[in-house]
Amino acid sequence: MGSINIAVNPFARRQIKGSGKTYSPSLTFEEIANHAEQRLAEGHVTKGYRDGVVLVSVAEDMIKHFVCPFVKIDESTKLKAEIVRRRDDEKPYIQIRALNGDPLIAGKVELILYRHDVLVETNEQSCNAEWELISIHAIPQGVDKFPMGYVTMMRNQLELPGGTRAMYSSDEWAESVYFWQKYAALISGSL
């Protein structure tokens, strides 16, 4: 296998402290991309939701460098719903966040990479790199499978702006809705 080239897509750079998303307080995005490159070359990868999308598992000794933004929802969880959009060209959606609760500990972290040709489909490539880091997902301890959010699935399947063409089974839809009824990201500023 030749040299792998992984760049950091601007979309991933929104994952900072206070964003309500997984972030690293101690690693730069470039260090994370370099780790992804090493782990991809070593074969620590699983196929994503379509060809050209892969999930690279972070080495166990590196998990401690990432903050998991999720809380387990229970009767005492206060939730906030607001209409937001990720980017100007996307349609707004309803985002649910937890206002209270203790962030869960990450059991594993996955680095989501998109191949250049997949990003070109929606003109979201930021350079000519073979792969780009699109997202970082810290998965709570005890969670085996981290389903894609149903809003992302909707955007993809309906080929809306910001989506990447895909089709999902009824089981994948049900697993996503079921998971996101039990977990929520802690609102910005609470982490």
C-alpha positions in Angstrom: 0.0 0.0 0.0 1.4 3.4 -0.9 1.4 6.5 1.2 -2.0 7.5 2.6 -2.9 11.1 2.5 -5.5 12.4 5.1 -6.4 16.1 5.4 -8.7 17.7 7.9 -12.0 18.9 6.3 -13.3 22.3 7.7 -16.5 20.4 8.7 -14.5 18.5 11.3 -12.9 21.7 12.7 -16.2 22.7 14.3 -15.6 19.9 16.9 -14.2 22.1 19.6 -14.9 22.7 23.3 -18.3 24.1 23.8 -19.6 22.7 20.5 -21.6 19.9 22.1 -19.5 17.5 19.9 -16.6 15.2 20.5 -13.4 17.1 20.8 -9.8 16.8 22.0 -8.5 19.2 24.5 -4.9 18.0 24.0 -4.5 17.0 20.3 -4.6 19.2 17.2 -6.7 18.3 14.3 -3.5 17.6 12.4 -2.3 15.2 15.1 -5.7 13.4 14.9 -5.5 13.1 11.1 -1.9 11.7 11.4 -3.2 9.1 13.9 -6.0 8.3 11.5 -3.4 7.8 8.7 -1.3 5.4 10.9 -4.4 3.4 12.0 -5.8 3.2 8.5 -2.5 1.9 7.2 -2.5 -0.7 10.0 -6.0 -1.9 9.1 -7.9 -0.6 12.1 -10.8 0.4 9.9 -14.4 -0.7 9.3 -16.6 0.1 6.3 -18.9 3.1 6.7 -22.5 3.6 5.5 -21.4 3.5 1.8 -18.3 2.9 -0.3 -15.8 5.7 0.2 -16.7 6.3 3.9 -14.6 4.5 6.6 -14.5 4.5 10.4 -11.0 4.4 11.8 -10.7 3.2 15.4 -8.5 5.3 17.7 -5.8 3.3 19.6 -6.9 2.4 23.1 -4.2 4.5 24.7 -5.4 7.6 22.8 -9.1 7.4 23.9 -8.3 9.5 27.0 -7.5 12.5 24.8 -11.1 12.8 23.7 -14.2 14.2 25.5 -17.4 12.3 25.0 -20.3 14.9 24.9 -23.2 12.6 25.7 -25.3 12.0 28.7 -27.8 9.1 29.3 -31.3 10.5 29.3 -33.5 9.8 32.3 -36.5 11.4 34.0 -34.4 14.2 35.6 -32.8 15.2 32.3 -33.8 18.7 31.1 -33.8 18.9 27.3 -33.7 21.9 25.0 -35.0 21.8 21.4 -34.0 24.5 19.0 -34.1 25.1 15.2 -30.5 25.2 13.9 -28.6 24.7 10.7 -25.0 23.4 10.3 -24.2 25.5 7.3 -25.9 28.3 5.4 -26.8 26.1 2.4 -28.6 23.5 4.5 -32.2 23.4 5.6 -32.7 24.0 9.3 -33.6 21.0 11.6 -34.6 20.5 15.2 -31.7 19.8 17.5 -32.2 18.3 20.9 -29.5 18.9 23.6 -29.4 18.0 27.3 -29.1 20.9 29.8 -27.8 18.8 32.7 -26.2 15.5 33.5 -22.7 14.0 33.7 -20.9 13.4 30.5 -20.3 9.7 29.8 -16.8 8.3 29.6 -15.7 7.3 26.1 -15.2 3.6 25.6 -13.9 4.0 22.1 -13.4 6.8 19.5 -14.0 6.5 15.7 -12.6 8.9 13.2 -14.8 9.3 10.2 -13.0 9.6 6.8 -14.5 10.4 3.4 -12.6 9.5 0.2 -12.0 12.4 -2.2 -14.4 11.1 -4.9 -17.3 11.0 -2.3 -16.7 14.6 -1.3 -16.5 15.7 -4.9 -20.1 14.4 -5.4 -21.3 17.3 -3.2 -18.4 19.7 -3.8 -17.3 19.4 -0.2 -13.7 18.4 -0.8 -11.3 20.9 0.8 -8.2 19.8 -1.1 -6.9 17.0 -3.3 -6.1 14.6 -0.4 -7.1 11.0 -0.9 -9.1 11.1 2.4 -10.4 13.8 4.6 -11.3 13.7 8.3 -15.0 14.6 8.5 -16.0 13.8 12.0 -14.8 12.5 15.4 -17.1 10.3 17.4 -16.4 9.4 21.1 -18.7 6.5 21.9 -19.9 6.0 25.5 -18.6 3.0 27.4 -20.9 0.1 27.1 -22.3 1.1 23.7 -21.3 -1.4 21.0 -22.8 0.3 18.0 -23.0 4.0 17.5 -25.8 4.7 15.0 -25.7 7.7 12.7 -28.1 10.4 13.8 -31.5 10.2 12.1 -31.3 13.8 10.9 -28.0 13.0 9.1 -29.6 9.9 7.7 -32.6 11.9 6.4 -30.3 14.5 4.8 -28.3 11.7 3.1 -31.2 9.6 1.9 -33.2 12.5 0.6 -30.1 13.9 -1.0 -30.6 17.3 0.7 -27.9 19.9 0.8 -25.1 18.8 3.2 -26.1 15.1 2.6 -24.1 12.4 0.9 -26.2 10.0 -1.1 -27.2 6.8 0.8 -30.0 4.5 1.4 -30.8 2.9 4.8 -32.8 -0.1 5.9 -35.8 0.2 8.2 -33.7 -1.5 10.9 -31.0 1.2 10.6 -33.7 3.9 10.9 -35.2 2.2 14.0 -31.8 1.7 15.7 -31.0 5.4 15.2 -34.3 6.6 16.6 -34.1 4.1 19.5 -30.5 5.1 20.4 -31.2 8.9 20.2 -34.2 8.4 22.6 -31.7 7.3 25.2 -28.7 9.6 24.7 -28.3 13.4 24.1 -25.3 15.7 23.7 -24.8 18.0 26.6 -25.4 21.6 25.6 -22.5 23.9 24.7 -20.7 25.4 27.7 -21.6 22.5 30.0 -18.5 20.4 29.0 
